[in-house]
Amino acid sequence: MNDGTASTETLASCRICGLTQRVEAPAAGYRAACCRCATILEGDKPDSLNRTLAFAASALILYVPANLLPIMSFEYFGAVEHNTVWSGVVNLYKSGMWFIAAVVFMASILVPLVKLTILFFLALSSKTGRGAKLKTALYRLIRAVGAWAMLDVFMLSILVAAVKLGQLAKITPGPGALPFTLVVIFSVLASESFDPRLIWRHEPAA
């Protein structure tokens, strides 16, 4: 019977045992636990949309200098060569390592841009309840390609090139190294801050 008061109960599913249960909003300083296995139940991520917007926007801004500025410099036989992420891809391709070039292009240029753009769109549009199915499909897409956005893939390609040069070259970080690293960090923070449940928050229950 409805007594006119708003219910504080929500449905939550335990990530360990899978039990779906009704959970009352815990008091300040406390967290709800599963009634079967005592695992802490995950609540809403605090200020999820604004945090995701901030991190994604910061990463997108830094994406420009990260890809335009030299990420490192090679000095060999007295000659200095400055390499951006794109020039690294081109040099790998010209050296016959086209597969590594394709992987570096995907991991360091294409996937981060696509992932950040989609995250920014999801955080901006999830404040309304429109297009929930499309937004869910986009979220699944960035989850699927997220494994490609790894900094160590690019560093592995640099290591391969450095090994081929032997002791003849001196390698120093360039001005693009810091924004490139920050893009990776902010991308991870944006992804972890986004709560996909907010996509359906304004949708009526079936």
BAFI-3210 file (N, C-alpha, C; in Angstrom, 3 decimals, decimal comma, padded with zeros to 6 digits):
// residues 206
n [1|2|3|4|5|6|7|8|9|10|11|12|13|14|15|16|17|18|19|20|21|22|23|24|25|26|27|28|29|30|31|32|33|34|35|36|37|38|39|40|41|42|43|44|45|46|47|48|49|50|51|52|53|54|55|56|57|58|59|60|61|62|63|64|65|66|67|68|69|70|71|72|73|74|75|76|77|78|79|80|81|82|83|84|85|86|87|88|89|90|91|92|93|94|95|96|97|98|99|100|101|102|103|104|105|106|107|108|109|110|111|112|113|114|115|116|117|118|119|120|121|122|123|124|125|126|127|128|129|130|131|132|133|134|135|136|137|138|139|140|141|142|143|144|145|146|147|148|149|150|151|152|153|154|155|156|157|158|159|160|161|162|163|164|165|166|167|168|169|170|171|172|173|174|175|176|177|178|179|180|181|182|183|184|185|186|187|188|189|190|191|192|193|194|195|196|197|198|199|200|201|202|203|204|205|206]
n.u [000,845|000,565|001,817|002,283|004,826|008,125|009,930|013,026|014,319|016,254|016,946|019,613|022,363|024,541|027,998|029,515|028,120|025,829|023,240|020,138|018,744|016,720|017,700|018,132|018,829|021,952|023,050|024,911|028,381|028,320|028,138|026,203|025,845|025,948|023,320|023,720|026,454|027,944|029,436|030,518|028,147|027,989|027,389|025,931|028,240|029,901|028,936|029,137|028,691|029,588|032,260|033,204|032,826|034,651|037,168|037,257|037,076|039,431|041,336|040,810|041,537|044,285|045,011|045,634|048,228|049,655|049,842|050,880|053,275|056,779|057,366|059,593|063,196|065,738|069,183|071,835|075,007|075,609|073,436|070,170|066,918|063,559|060,639|057,204|054,105|052,712|054,743|056,320|054,702|054,686|057,437|057,814|056,203|057,525|059,840|059,167|057,791|054,921|052,745|053,171|053,149|050,460|049,207|050,196|049,143|046,390|046,239|047,386|046,490|043,943|042,011|042,075|041,030|038,467|037,358|037,426|035,830|033,336|032,865|032,692|030,405|028,502|028,478|027,566|025,078|023,651|022,235|019,728|016,928|016,975|017,471|018,590|019,207|020,944|023,057|023,825|024,825|027,006|028,527|029,172|030,774|033,070|033,958|034,686|036,783|038,513|040,694|042,654|043,683|046,396|049,249|051,645|051,881|052,673|055,124|056,454|056,913|058,709|060,791|061,562|062,565|064,667|066,325|067,236|068,859|070,935|073,882|074,316|072,663|071,143|068,462|065,949|063,243|060,590|058,802|056,198|055,778|054,788|052,046|051,044|051,199|049,460|047,067|046,577|046,239|044,037|042,154|041,761|040,745|038,395|036,973|036,674|035,168|032,692|029,345|027,508|024,899|023,498|022,653|020,200|018,699|016,624|014,804|011,592|010,473|010,198]
n.v [-001,193|002,205|004,784|007,392|008,283|008,601|005,847|004,568|002,424|000,461|-001,650|-003,934|-005,706|-008,245|-008,320|-010,534|-012,948|-012,689|-012,257|-010,633|-007,988|-006,058|-002,915|-000,619|002,883|003,531|004,954|008,035|007,625|004,893|001,731|-000,379|-003,948|-007,200|-009,442|-012,129|-012,935|-010,983|-009,126|-005,842|-003,723|-002,021|001,385|004,344|006,171|008,979|012,185|011,512|012,188|014,880|014,630|012,836|014,382|016,471|015,147|013,903|016,119|017,468|015,588|015,536|018,133|018,086|016,176|017,272|018,774|016,522|014,943|016,610|017,721|016,838|013,629|012,302|012,465|011,449|011,034|010,507|009,778|012,472|013,721|014,972|013,826|014,591|013,109|012,726|011,162|010,452|010,621|008,588|006,387|006,544|006,173|003,582|002,184|002,720|001,364|-001,205|-002,432|-002,731|-003,864|-003,365|-000,610|-000,173|-001,106|000,698|003,082|002,581|002,201|004,506|006,794|006,650|005,061|006,268|008,854|008,270|006,951|008,949|010,944|009,642|009,112|011,731|012,582|010,753|011,419|014,020|013,769|011,989|013,194|013,502|011,448|010,388|008,299|005,964|003,315|003,585|004,957|003,031|001,094|002,516|002,769|000,089|-000,282|001,336|-000,014|-002,392|-001,704|-000,567|-001,938|-001,606|000,889|001,420|002,536|001,170|-000,237|001,579|002,328|-000,060|-000,268|001,848|000,845|-001,336|000,013|001,383|-000,680|-001,652|000,400|000,132|000,946|003,377|005,566|008,320|008,746|010,970|012,314|014,208|017,407|016,606|014,370|014,661|015,777|013,600|011,490|012,501|012,497|009,748|009,167|010,831|009,731|007,177|007,921|009,246|007,130|005,419|007,022|007,264|006,245|003,754|003,121|005,439|006,069|004,915|005,998|007,877|006,557|005,011|002,212|-001,125]
n.w [000,000|-000,838|001,036|000,494|000,905|-000,379|-001,595|-000,420|-001,323|-003,577|-006,412|-006,469|-007,824|-006,868|-007,536|-007,110|-006,166|-007,642|-006,743|-006,848|-005,119|-002,813|-001,716|000,854|000,993|002,334|005,497|005,975|005,499|005,540|003,763|001,642|001,943|000,421|001,155|001,071|000,498|001,656|000,199|-000,656|-002,007|-005,054|-005,379|-006,880|-008,855|-007,568|-008,691|-011,421|-014,220|-014,548|-013,743|-015,675|-017,989|-017,450|-017,328|-019,862|-021,583|-020,888|-021,718|-024,479|-025,197|-024,617|-026,403|-028,856|-028,664|-027,848|-030,078|-032,008|-031,095|-030,779|-029,496|-028,666|-029,053|-031,292|-031,348|-033,379|-034,753|-034,612|-035,742|-035,171|-034,695|-034,517|-033,308|-033,764|-032,680|-035,004|-036,980|-036,070|-036,636|-039,441|-040,006|-039,030|-040,832|-043,267|-042,749|-043,150|-041,129|-041,093|-039,793|-037,039|-037,238|-037,919|-035,592|-033,669|-034,692|-034,381|-031,557|-030,406|-031,718|-033,232|-031,671|-028,997|-029,634|-030,671|-028,446|-026,420|-027,577|-027,738|-025,004|-024,026|-025,409|-024,363|-021,612|-021,791|-023,007|-021,440|-019,476|-020,258|-021,238|-023,795|-026,687|-025,493|-026,194|-028,388|-027,137|-025,310|-027,054|-028,071|-025,751|-025,279|-027,477|-026,930|-024,716|-025,870|-027,605|-025,891|-024,857|-026,707|-026,377|-025,176|-023,547|-023,425|-025,806|-027,768|-026,625|-026,799|-029,544|-029,872|-028,370|-029,951|-032,209|-030,950|-030,088|-032,535|-033,253|-031,542|-029,713|-030,812|-030,703|-028,974|-026,894|-026,037|-024,090|-025,610|-025,915|-026,320|-024,792|-022,165|-022,445|-023,911|-022,077|-020,124|-021,546|-021,705|-018,959|-018,238|-019,941|-018,868|-016,348|-017,130|-018,284|-016,072|-014,427|-015,571|-015,246|-016,513|-015,935|-015,708|-018,204|-018,616|-016,650|-016,852|-018,344|-018,735|-016,785|-018,063]
ca.u [000,000|001,362|001,469|002,591|006,234|008,990|010,733|014,478|014,861|016,612|017,387|021,052|022,831|025,876|028,939|030,180|027,207|024,781|021,924|019,459|018,098|016,296|018,647|017,796|019,948|022,653|023,313|026,184|029,547|028,136|027,861|025,374|026,521|025,084|022,776|024,106|027,901|028,523|030,236|030,052|027,394|028,413|026,366|026,189|029,509|029,607|029,088|029,713|028,646|030,462|033,647|033,529|032,957|035,880|038,335|037,240|037,395|040,858|042,098|040,643|042,350|045,694|045,234|046,232|049,695|050,248|050,086|051,596|054,618|057,658|057,256|060,969|064,223|066,837|070,434|072,807|076,031|075,548|072,177|069,044|065,623|062,425|059,562|055,862|053,455|052,410|055,977|056,741|053,907|055,173|058,767|057,652|055,661|058,574|060,862|058,635|057,049|053,600|051,785|053,394|052,689|049,000|048,830|050,494|048,154|045,118|046,312|047,852|045,868|042,538|041,158|041,867|040,160|037,103|036,909|037,186|034,691|032,117|032,668|032,222|029,015|027,656|028,329|026,798|023,713|022,981|021,409|018,372|016,635|016,750|018,452|019,307|019,714|022,117|024,129|024,303|025,655|028,266|029,300|029,710|031,847|034,311|034,433|035,296|038,040|039,324|041,942|043,660|044,233|047,415|050,484|052,805|051,995|053,511|056,459|057,072|057,413|059,900|061,852|062,038|063,412|065,871|067,196|067,845|069,900|072,047|074,503|074,669|071,695|070,740|067,019|065,492|061,814|060,280|057,732|054,908|055,685|053,915|050,623|050,665|050,972|048,259|045,917|046,341|045,733|042,687|041,271|041,431|039,885|037,083|036,311|036,319|034,205|031,364|028,448|026,600|023,504|022,852|022,071|018,813|018,103|015,384|013,916|010,559|010,657|009,365]
ca.v [000,000|003,418|005,725|008,738|008,609|008,063|004,712|004,722|001,143|000,262|-003,003|-004,031|-007,056|-008,477|-008,664|-011,798|-014,099|-012,445|-012,117|-009,348|-007,748|-004,694|-002,294|000,723|003,821|003,493|006,231|008,653|006,948|003,446|001,171|-001,577|-005,211|-008,278|-010,207|-013,542|-013,171|-009,844|-008,270|-004,468|-003,446|-000,778|002,403|005,283|006,877|010,372|013,226|010,756|012,857|016,059|014,168|012,281|015,513|017,205|014,345|013,700|017,398|017,726|014,685|015,958|019,341|017,688|015,264|018,038|018,869|015,190|014,375|017,554|017,977|015,653|012,859|012,010|012,833|010,505|011,651|009,501|010,310|013,924|014,219|014,888|013,649|014,723|012,233|012,755|009,851|010,171|010,351|007,247|005,437|006,602|005,562|002,136|001,672|002,778|000,372|-002,530|-002,951|-002,158|-004,356|-002,582|000,742|-000,173|-001,256|001,963|004,055|002,279|002,334|005,805|007,918|006,491|004,582|007,282|009,927|007,737|006,667|010,204|011,613|008,932|009,351|013,105|012,601|010,016|012,195|015,221|013,434|011,100|013,982|013,328|010,031|010,095|007,481|005,110|002,126|003,998|005,278|001,758|000,481|003,266|002,409|-001,254|-000,129|001,803|-001,088|-003,418|-001,225|000,050|-002,684|-001,152|002,184|001,132|003,277|000,291|-000,670|002,572|002,257|-001,270|000,034|002,670|-000,047|-002,092|000,907|001,698|-001,858|-001,730|001,416|-000,307|001,946|004,518|006,643|008,868|008,977|011,876|012,660|015,496|018,163|015,934|013,202|014,970|015,755|012,251|010,728|013,027|012,005|008,368|009,202|011,394|008,773|006,146|008,532|009,486|005,838|004,896|007,919|007,167|005,202|003,469|003,018|006,737|006,137|004,464|006,537|008,604|005,733|004,335|000,768|-001,912]
ca.w [000,000|-000,936|002,104|000,062|001,119|-001,430|-001,149|-000,560|-001,744|-004,981|-006,720|-006,702|-008,109|-006,328|-008,596|-006,772|-006,177|-008,621|-006,134|-006,983|-003,822|-002,524|-000,795|001,300|000,937|003,624|006,159|005,607|006,045|005,478|002,447|001,704|001,651|-000,048|002,280|000,954|000,588|002,384|-000,667|-000,706|-003,224|-005,688|-005,553|-007,972|-008,773|-007,235|-009,711|-012,541|-015,523|-014,554|-013,677|-016,987|-018,902|-017,160|-017,716|-021,314|-022,222|-020,667|-022,577|-025,871|-025,393|-024,620|-027,524|-029,961|-028,513|-027,703|-031,402|-032,858|-030,572|-030,765|-028,262|-028,275|-030,030|-031,515|-031,778|-033,794|-035,652|-034,556|-036,302|-034,243|-035,366|-033,599|-033,770|-033,192|-032,754|-036,408|-037,721|-035,660|-037,419|-040,822|-040,065|-038,877|-042,092|-044,281|-042,406|-043,435|-039,976|-041,324|-038,798|-035,821|-037,547|-037,841|-034,189|-032,997|-035,162|-033,728|-030,106|-029,938|-032,417|-033,592|-030,584|-027,953|-030,104|-030,740|-027,084|-025,705|-028,189|-027,332|-023,577|-023,877|-025,881|-023,424|-020,381|-022,087|-023,421|-020,488|-018,574|-020,773|-021,440|-025,214|-027,396|-024,548|-026,878|-029,159|-026,199|-024,770|-028,094|-028,109|-024,559|-025,522|-028,461|-026,301|-023,840|-026,713|-028,186|-024,844|-024,643|-027,680|-025,963|-024,177|-023,758|-023,575|-027,197|-028,432|-026,060|-027,335|-030,887|-029,693|-027,902|-031,112|-032,987|-030,173|-030,106|-033,863|-033,330|-030,702|-028,856|-031,640|-030,592|-027,688|-026,950|-024,986|-024,212|-026,226|-025,250|-026,461|-023,915|-021,020|-022,814|-024,327|-020,843|-019,485|-022,309|-021,265|-017,589|-018,237|-020,614|-017,880|-015,332|-017,733|-018,450|-014,762|-013,774|-016,189|-014,752|-017,628|-015,488|-015,867|-019,550|-018,532|-015,431|-017,155|-019,157|-017,952|-016,631|-018,992]
c.u [000,881|000,915|001,837|004,020|007,072|009,844|012,212|015,123|015,169|016,993|018,876|021,417|024,266|026,811|029,662|029,232|026,029|023,390|021,381|018,594|017,674|017,208|018,158|019,035|020,648|022,857|024,682|027,343|029,454|027,880|027,076|026,188|025,505|024,620|023,166|025,605|028,661|029,470|029,653|029,369|027,780|027,228|026,685|027,544|029,239|029,922|029,675|029,787|029,586|031,938|034,088|033,715|034,281|037,109|038,404|037,605|038,879|041,716|041,999|041,457|043,829|046,030|045,940|047,741|050,367|050,601|050,842|053,033|055,466|057,569|058,622|061,921|065,293|068,062|071,431|073,702|075,970|074,283|071,046|067,748|064,521|061,242|058,272|055,286|053,193|053,667|056,545|056,002|054,421|056,522|058,700|057,143|056,729|059,674|060,391|057,864|055,631|052,580|051,928|052,919|051,168|048,524|049,051|049,499|046,811|045,173|046,596|047,151|044,357|041,656|040,991|040,921|038,705|036,547|036,564|035,976|033,377|031,840|032,128|030,756|028,084|027,417|027,453|025,338|022,957|022,173|019,959|018,159|016,441|017,860|019,237|019,912|020,966|023,299|024,690|025,206|027,008|029,138|029,915|030,861|033,146|034,839|035,168|036,655|038,973|040,646|043,046|044,353|045,250|048,707|051,651|052,944|052,901|054,944|057,195|057,648|058,663|061,074|062,431|062,978|064,720|066,856|067,912|068,971|071,125|072,557|074,811|073,785|071,479|069,282|066,621|064,013|061,631|059,158|056,359|054,717|054,725|052,443|050,154|050,349|049,701|046,994|045,560|045,705|044,292|041,696|040,819|040,474|038,484|036,291|035,838|035,262|032,795|030,585|027,419|025,141|022,755|022,228|020,578|018,070|016,748|014,410|012,846|010,810|009,716|008,185]
c.v [001,243|004,412|007,153|009,148|007,939|006,934|004,972|003,424|001,143|-001,199|-002,989|-005,492|-007,204|-008,943|-009,978|-012,984|-013,917|-012,260|-010,703|-009,134|-006,293|-004,113|-000,903|001,611|003,850|004,892|006,757|007,940|005,438|003,015|-000,116|-002,807|-006,249|-009,113|-011,681|-013,757|-012,035|-008,988|-006,857|-004,216|-002,080|000,169|003,278|005,963|008,364|011,334|012,654|011,562|014,056|015,666|013,604|013,391|016,238|016,439|014,163|014,993|017,726|016,865|015,100|017,214|018,978|016,760|015,978|018,196|017,512|014,581|015,309|017,787|016,704|014,931|012,403|012,355|011,752|011,286|010,558|010,084|011,841|014,530|013,987|014,802|013,695|013,933|012,494|011,343|009,479|009,852|008,993|006,173|005,371|005,910|004,049|001,514|001,646|001,758|-001,047|-003,134|-002,397|-002,619|-003,571|-001,150|000,839|-000,268|000,049|003,039|003,843|002,628|003,750|006,993|007,728|006,134|005,611|008,404|009,470|007,530|007,943|010,946|010,976|009,162|010,757|013,223|011,909|010,816|013,423|014,900|012,580|011,855|014,007|011,851|009,634|009,220|006,545|003,883|002,447|004,269|004,011|001,053|001,186|002,920|001,019|-001,207|000,309|000,793|-002,149|-002,984|-000,648|-000,639|-002,249|000,130|001,992|001,850|002,347|-000,254|000,287|002,488|001,011|-001,010|000,902|001,811|-000,859|-001,244|001,203|000,532|-001,972|-000,709|001,059|000,799|003,241|005,732|007,060|009,272|009,856|012,186|014,047|016,201|017,530|014,768|013,453|015,012|014,384|011,387|011,178|012,596|010,590|008,358|009,714|010,483|007,676|006,705|008,803|008,197|005,281|005,747|007,728|005,983|004,906|003,345|004,330|006,906|005,843|005,070|007,206|007,805|005,076|002,842|000,028|-002,520]
c.w [000,000|000,115|001,755|000,264|000,048|-000,866|-001,393|-001,013|-003,234|-005,169|-007,036|-006,922|-007,618|-007,444|-008,333|-006,905|-007,119|-008,059|-006,341|-005,744|-003,709|-001,446|-000,435|001,239|002,297|004,202|005,744|006,294|006,007|004,040|002,606|001,313|001,222|001,143|002,214|001,142|001,251|001,541|-000,675|-002,050|-003,769|-005,847|-006,746|-007,770|-008,539|-008,381|-011,007|-013,830|-015,586|-014,513|-015,025|-018,012|-018,705|-017,635|-019,229|-022,050|-022,069|-021,579|-024,046|-026,174|-025,502|-025,782|-028,675|-029,777|-028,378|-029,045|-032,338|-032,403|-030,624|-029,428|-027,765|-029,414|-030,090|-031,990|-032,121|-034,884|-035,727|-035,111|-035,306|-035,034|-034,310|-034,164|-033,008|-033,255|-034,218|-037,200|-037,327|-036,428|-038,851|-040,957|-039,909|-040,173|-043,174|-044,023|-042,661|-042,286|-040,018|-040,287|-037,492|-036,034|-037,425|-036,394|-033,426|-033,411|-034,474|-032,247|-029,642|-030,583|-032,573|-032,397|-029,463|-028,370|-030,139|-029,329|-026,332|-026,256|-027,756|-025,846|-023,317|-024,292|-024,890|-022,150|-020,604|-022,353|-022,418|-019,445|-019,048|-021,075|-022,876|-025,786|-026,499|-025,228|-027,687|-028,232|-025,550|-025,776|-028,195|-026,904|-024,713|-026,515|-027,791|-025,295|-024,646|-027,239|-027,132|-024,618|-025,597|-027,226|-024,842|-024,516|-024,046|-024,999|-027,961|-027,935|-026,559|-028,723|-030,814|-029,242|-029,049|-031,954|-032,275|-030,177|-031,440|-034,010|-032,483|-029,805|-029,605|-031,398|-029,147|-027,793|-025,767|-025,187|-024,807|-025,492|-025,376|-025,511|-022,750|-021,408|-023,274|-023,109|-020,148|-020,223|-021,874|-019,875|-017,542|-018,939|-019,656|-016,830|-015,876|-017,863|-017,115|-014,074|-014,323|-015,651|-015,831|-017,217|-015,655|-017,249|-019,498|-017,348|-015,693|-018,018|-018,275|-017,902|-017,567|-018,255]
res [m|n|d|g|t|a|s|t|e|t|l|a|s|c|r|i|c|g|l|t|q|r|v|e|a|p|a|a|g|y|r|a|a|c|c|r|c|a|t|i|l|e|g|d|k|p|d|s|l|n|r|t|l|a|f|a|a|s|a|l|i|l|y|v|p|a|n|l|l|p|i|m|s|f|e|y|f|g|a|v|e|h|n|t|v|w|s|g|v|v|n|l|y|k|s|g|m|w|f|i|a|a|v|v|f|m|a|s|i|l|v|p|l|v|k|l|t|i|l|f|f|l|a|l|s|s|k|t|g|r|g|a|k|l|k|t|a|l|y|r|l|i|r|a|v|g|a|w|a|m|l|d|v|f|m|l|s|i|l|v|a|a|v|k|l|g|q|l|a|k|i|t|p|g|p|g|a|l|p|f|t|l|v|v|i|f|s|v|l|a|s|e|s|f|d|p|r|l|i|w|r|h|e|p|a|a]
***
